[in-house]
Amino acid sequence: MKLDMYEFCTTELQQKLSPMRTKFKEQEEKKMAQKAKLIAEGKLLGPKLAGAAAIAKKDENVEYEPFQFEDGAYEMAGEEE
């Protein structure tokens, strides 16, 4: 998650920040293109596939409790009345 306060800066500060922001953006685009190329070549799993594969391998024999209830009421854990 990123917090970008650029639009709240003064015009003068935006002008000072602009060259480095452009460099960072170009650098990030190169990284993303390189990663996309590796994924396309099959040398790297995408983050969703890698995460799903790891979870599937880890949780092969795990039984899960239902996570939906017909009446829509959920009991919160922690505090008891």
Secondary structure by P-SEA (a helix, b strand, c coil): ccccccccccaaaaaaaaaaaaaaaaaaaaaaaaaaaaaaacccccaaaaaaaaaaaaccccccccccccccbbbbccccc
